[in-house]
Amino acid sequence: MDDLVGPHQEVFVGKARQIANELLNETPVRHPMMGLVEFDVTKAREAIRRHKEATGEPLSFTAWLLKCIAQAASEHKEVHAYRKGRNRLVTFDDVDIGVPVERDVGGRKLPMGVVLRKVNEKSFLDIHKEIRAFQARPVQPSGIGILPQGEPVPRLVGVFARLPRILRKIVWWKFRRDPILKKRMMGTIGVTAVGMYGHSGGWALTPGGYQSLVIAVGGISKRPVLEDGALGEREFLDLTLMLDHDVVDGAPAARFASRLGELLESGFALEL
């Protein structure tokens, strides 16, 4: 029988991964709307390439994407609201975006989540610098995942990780019903850059999250396009928009998507 199995190994699933799985299990039942969209980002990609050629500095495409998302969400606040009870919605002026960033820990690539605050009030370069500074900070493994080097595990997080699961379910129950707590812990929008690690087009499908708006970044593909009678090559970004229908209706969601497309295709905020 061993010959049928072949070489294999077991890897310990850390506490952070266990709690992440638990978070998915505790995600509230909702009525999701999902849209698979694509936008022409040729203008933005060319501007970023020109900046690198002129200065040698590689700018973060993800940072620019976050700026566009934050701008569109600030104009359509209902898409990143949170429900409070049965008949109230809490909307926010601040657009706080939670995004995972891969870090190298002992030769292994591990995700470390960060919530960027008030992204709608920051410039593209400010967001770029904040992400780069976060990536440059040394990290260390801990009992619940990875943390910036020298920082202790936050007391409440450490206590939560040690609680029996039945008690953690009570905390999850409170978390699901508290819009302010959700904003503090996870922001108002979730962005997962799955496709940014690949080299071709395609849409990413994820289970979503606690935020009312989750955007999964797919790949970028090059396609021939006929423009003014001439054939040229354009670059298209694939995005998956997941919205909570219990929070926002289809028409406002469509207006948000349309505005996001306008910002992306115009190269918004790239006056470098």
C-alpha positions as CSV (number, residue, x, y, z in Angstrom):
1,M,0.0,0.0,0.0
2,D,2.9,2.4,0.7
3,D,4.0,2.1,-2.9
4,L,0.6,3.5,-4.0
5,V,0.9,6.5,-1.7
6,G,4.4,7.6,-2.7
7,P,6.5,10.2,-1.0
8,H,4.5,12.7,1.1
9,Q,4.7,14.9,4.1
10,E,2.5,16.4,6.7
11,V,2.6,20.1,7.5
12,F,1.4,21.6,10.8
13,V,-1.6,23.9,10.4
14,G,-0.8,26.9,12.6
15,K,-3.3,28.7,14.8
16,A,-3.6,31.6,12.4
17,R,-4.7,29.2,9.6
18,Q,-7.1,27.5,12.0
19,I,-8.7,30.8,13.0
20,A,-8.9,31.9,9.4
21,N,-10.9,28.8,8.6
22,E,-13.0,29.4,11.6
23,L,-13.6,33.0,10.3
24,L,-14.9,31.6,7.0
25,N,-17.2,29.2,8.9
26,E,-18.6,32.1,11.0
27,T,-19.1,34.4,8.0
28,P,-22.8,35.4,8.2
29,V,-25.2,34.0,5.6
30,R,-26.0,36.7,3.1
31,H,-27.5,37.2,-0.3
32,P,-24.4,38.0,-2.5
33,M,-24.3,39.7,-5.8
34,M,-21.3,38.9,-7.9
35,G,-20.0,40.6,-11.1
36,L,-17.2,39.6,-13.3
37,V,-15.9,42.7,-15.0
38,E,-12.9,43.8,-17.0
39,F,-11.4,47.2,-17.6
40,D,-8.9,48.6,-20.0
41,V,-5.9,49.7,-17.8
42,T,-3.5,50.4,-20.7
43,K,-3.1,54.1,-19.9
44,A,-2.3,53.4,-16.2
45,R,0.2,50.6,-17.0
46,E,2.0,52.8,-19.5
47,A,2.2,55.7,-17.0
48,I,3.7,53.3,-14.4
49,R,6.2,51.9,-16.9
50,R,7.2,55.4,-18.0
51,H,7.8,56.4,-14.4
52,K,10.0,53.4,-13.8
53,E,12.0,54.1,-17.0
54,A,12.5,57.7,-16.0
55,T,13.3,57.3,-12.3
56,G,14.1,53.6,-11.8
57,E,11.3,53.4,-9.2
58,P,8.8,50.6,-9.7
59,L,5.4,51.8,-8.5
60,S,2.8,49.5,-7.1
61,F,-0.1,48.8,-9.5
62,T,-2.0,47.4,-6.5
63,A,-1.7,50.7,-4.7
64,W,-3.1,52.6,-7.6
65,L,-6.0,50.1,-7.9
66,L,-6.8,50.6,-4.2
67,K,-6.9,54.4,-4.8
68,C,-9.4,54.0,-7.6
69,I,-11.5,51.6,-5.5
70,A,-11.5,54.0,-2.5
71,Q,-12.5,56.9,-4.7
72,A,-15.4,55.1,-6.3
73,A,-16.5,53.8,-2.9
74,S,-16.4,57.3,-1.3
75,E,-18.8,58.5,-4.1
76,H,-21.1,55.5,-3.5
77,K,-21.0,55.0,0.3
78,E,-23.8,52.4,0.3
79,V,-21.6,49.7,-1.2
80,H,-19.3,49.6,1.8
81,A,-21.9,50.1,4.5
82,Y,-22.6,47.6,7.3
83,R,-25.9,46.3,8.4
84,K,-26.9,47.0,12.0
85,G,-29.8,44.9,13.2
86,R,-32.8,44.3,11.0
87,N,-33.6,47.8,9.9
88,R,-30.5,50.0,10.0
89,L,-27.4,50.6,7.9
90,V,-24.2,52.3,9.1
91,T,-22.3,54.2,6.3
92,F,-18.8,55.5,6.6
93,D,-17.0,58.5,5.2
94,D,-13.6,56.8,5.6
95,V,-12.8,54.0,3.2
96,D,-10.6,51.5,5.1
97,I,-9.3,48.7,2.9
98,G,-8.1,45.3,4.2
99,V,-5.6,43.6,1.9
100,P,-3.2,40.6,2.4
101,V,0.5,41.1,1.7
102,E,2.8,38.2,1.3
103,R,5.9,38.2,3.5
104,D,9.0,36.0,3.5
105,V,9.3,34.3,6.8
106,G,12.1,31.7,7.1
107,G,12.1,31.0,3.4
108,R,8.3,30.6,3.3
109,K,5.8,33.0,1.8
110,L,3.1,33.8,4.4
111,P,0.2,36.2,4.1
112,M,0.0,39.1,6.6
113,G,-3.1,41.2,6.6
114,V,-3.0,45.0,6.8
115,V,-5.9,47.5,6.9
116,L,-5.1,50.7,5.1
117,R,-7.0,53.6,6.7
118,K,-8.7,56.5,5.0
119,V,-7.5,55.4,1.6
120,N,-9.9,57.8,-0.1
121,E,-8.0,60.8,1.5
122,K,-4.5,59.7,0.5
123,S,-2.7,60.2,-2.8
124,F,-1.6,57.2,-4.9
125,L,2.0,57.8,-3.9
126,D,1.1,57.9,-0.2
127,I,-0.6,54.5,-0.5
128,H,2.3,53.2,-2.5
129,K,4.8,54.3,0.2
130,E,2.6,52.8,3.0
131,I,2.5,49.4,1.3
132,R,6.2,49.4,0.6
133,A,7.0,50.4,4.2
134,F,4.8,47.6,5.4
135,Q,6.6,45.1,3.1
136,A,10.0,46.3,4.3
137,R,9.3,45.9,8.0
138,P,11.0,42.7,9.4
139,V,8.5,40.1,10.6
140,Q,8.7,37.2,13.0
141,P,6.5,34.1,13.4
142,S,4.3,34.0,16.5
143,G,1.8,31.6,17.9
144,I,-1.0,33.1,15.9
145,G,0.8,33.9,12.6
146,I,3.4,36.5,11.7
147,L,3.9,40.0,13.3
148,P,6.2,42.9,12.7
149,Q,9.5,42.2,14.4
150,G,9.7,43.3,18.0
151,E,6.0,43.7,18.4
152,P,4.3,41.4,21.0
153,V,1.1,39.6,20.2
154,P,-1.8,42.0,20.9
155,R,-3.2,41.1,24.3
156,L,-6.8,40.7,23.1
157,V,-5.8,38.7,20.1
158,G,-3.7,36.4,22.2
159,V,-6.5,35.8,24.7
160,F,-9.0,35.2,21.8
161,A,-6.7,32.5,20.3
162,R,-6.5,30.6,23.6
163,L,-10.2,30.6,24.2
164,P,-12.2,27.3,23.8
165,R,-14.0,27.3,20.5
166,I,-17.4,27.5,22.2
167,L,-16.4,30.8,23.7
168,R,-14.9,32.1,20.5
169,K,-18.3,31.5,18.9
170,I,-19.8,34.1,21.3
171,V,-17.1,36.6,20.2
172,W,-17.9,35.9,16.5
173,W,-21.6,36.4,17.3
174,K,-20.7,39.9,18.7
175,F,-18.4,40.6,15.8
176,R,-21.1,39.9,13.2
177,R,-23.5,42.4,14.7
178,D,-21.2,45.3,15.5
179,P,-20.4,47.5,12.4
180,I,-17.9,49.7,14.3
181,L,-15.9,46.6,15.5
182,K,-15.9,45.2,12.0
183,K,-14.5,48.5,10.6
184,R,-11.8,48.7,13.3
185,M,-10.7,45.1,12.8
186,M,-11.2,44.5,9.0
187,G,-11.9,47.8,7.4
188,T,-14.9,48.5,5.2
189,I,-13.7,46.9,2.0
190,G,-11.8,43.7,1.4
191,V,-9.4,43.3,-1.6
192,T,-7.7,40.0,-2.3
193,A,-5.0,40.2,-5.0
194,V,-5.1,36.6,-6.1
195,G,-4.4,37.3,-9.8
196,M,-1.5,39.6,-9.1
197,Y,0.7,36.5,-8.5
198,G,0.0,35.2,-12.0
199,H,0.9,36.2,-15.5
200,S,-2.3,35.9,-17.5
201,G,-5.9,37.0,-17.5
202,G,-8.8,35.4,-15.7
203,W,-11.3,36.1,-12.9
204,A,-10.7,35.0,-9.3
205,L,-13.5,33.5,-7.3
206,T,-13.3,33.6,-3.5
207,P,-15.7,32.8,-0.7
208,G,-16.0,36.5,0.1
209,G,-15.6,37.8,3.7
210,Y,-17.2,39.9,6.4
211,Q,-17.0,43.1,4.5
212,S,-20.1,44.2,2.4
213,L,-17.8,44.7,-0.6
214,V,-15.0,42.3,-1.5
215,I,-13.0,42.7,-4.7
216,A,-10.9,39.8,-6.0
217,V,-8.2,41.0,-8.4
218,G,-7.7,38.6,-11.3
219,G,-5.1,38.7,-14.0
220,I,-4.1,41.2,-16.7
221,S,-4.4,40.0,-20.3
222,K,-3.3,41.7,-23.6
223,R,-5.7,41.6,-26.5
224,P,-5.9,43.2,-30.0
225,V,-8.4,46.0,-30.2
226,L,-9.6,48.0,-33.3
227,E,-9.4,51.7,-32.5
228,D,-10.0,54.5,-35.0
229,G,-9.5,52.0,-37.8
230,A,-6.1,50.8,-36.5
231,L,-5.4,47.5,-34.8
232,G,-3.6,48.0,-31.5
233,E,-2.8,46.0,-28.3
234,R,-4.5,46.9,-25.1
235,E,-4.2,45.6,-21.5
236,F,-7.4,44.5,-19.6
237,L,-7.7,43.9,-15.9
238,D,-10.2,41.3,-14.6
239,L,-12.0,42.0,-11.4
240,T,-14.6,40.1,-9.4
241,L,-17.0,42.3,-7.4
242,M,-18.8,40.7,-4.6
243,L,-21.5,42.8,-2.8
244,D,-23.9,42.0,0.0
245,H,-27.5,42.4,-1.5
246,D,-28.8,42.8,2.1
247,V,-26.9,46.1,2.2
248,V,-27.0,47.4,-1.4
249,D,-29.3,47.0,-4.3
250,G,-28.4,46.2,-7.9
251,A,-28.7,49.7,-9.3
252,P,-26.3,51.4,-6.8
253,A,-23.9,48.5,-7.2
254,A,-23.9,49.0,-11.0
255,R,-23.3,52.7,-10.6
256,F,-20.3,51.9,-8.4
257,A,-18.9,49.5,-10.9
258,S,-19.4,52.0,-13.7
259,R,-17.6,54.7,-11.8
260,L,-14.8,52.3,-10.9
261,G,-14.4,51.5,-14.6
262,E,-14.2,55.2,-15.5
263,L,-11.4,55.8,-12.9
264,L,-9.4,52.8,-14.0
265,E,-9.6,53.4,-17.7
266,S,-8.8,57.1,-17.4
267,G,-5.6,56.5,-15.3
268,F,-7.1,58.4,-12.3
269,A,-4.6,59.9,-9.8
270,L,-1.5,59.1,-12.0
271,E,-0.3,62.7,-12.4
272,L,3.3,61.6,-11.6
